[in-house]
Amino acid sequence: MKFEKVPLPYAPDALEPVISKTTIEFHYGKHHQAYVDNLNKLIVGTEFENADLETIVKMSEGAIFNNAGQVLNHNLYFTSFSPNGGGKPKGKLAEAIDEQFGSFEKFQGLFNDAGVSLFGSGWVWLAKDENGKLSIEKESNAGNPIRKGLTPILGFDVWEHAYYLDYQNRRADHLKELWEIIDWDVVSQRY
């Protein structure tokens, strides 16, 4: 199976000023493309050559896992945004957040804290279990909650390439601003 980057559902400059066109060009255009290209090369002649992406992430190790994880993570990440995003979730997701975390604002604070406190590179995820219970998961490097049997519904990339051109070393500022472009309709559908 040959993998490709998920198409962006917006123009490269549409998320400015939260994420600049330059960051999109490097992050999506170069970093994400490299993960896709590497994965496609690495799986040739392996048991994963015809597997779907989630199976590869769940079952692989080493370089194949690292690249497959990053392809899946970035596909979810880049499709979580909209130039018309922001605000708060509605419906069942909003109810689940209130039930699990007390309020949307408390959830945001805990999520941001998880992203800031993650040492090194990785991801912070909002994930759900099979019963719909939500959790905030910190994953280093290419980690994804599906390896724990959870479904990732929202992920913030805390690798420096995701924010350094726009925010330099200010990871906390980057995380705070991402809430302004979240497409809650997409995230709610994942829930």
Protein Blocks (a to p, Z undefined) as FASTA:
>chain_A
ZZdddddfbdfklmpckbgfklmmmmmmmmmmmmmmmmmmmmgopaklmccfklmmmmmg
cjllmmmmmmmmmmmmmmmgcfkgghjdehjllmmmmmmnopaklmmmmmmmmmmmpghj
ddddddddfkopacddddehjbcfklnopacfbdcdfbfklmmmmnommmmlmmmmmmmm
ccfklmmmmZZ
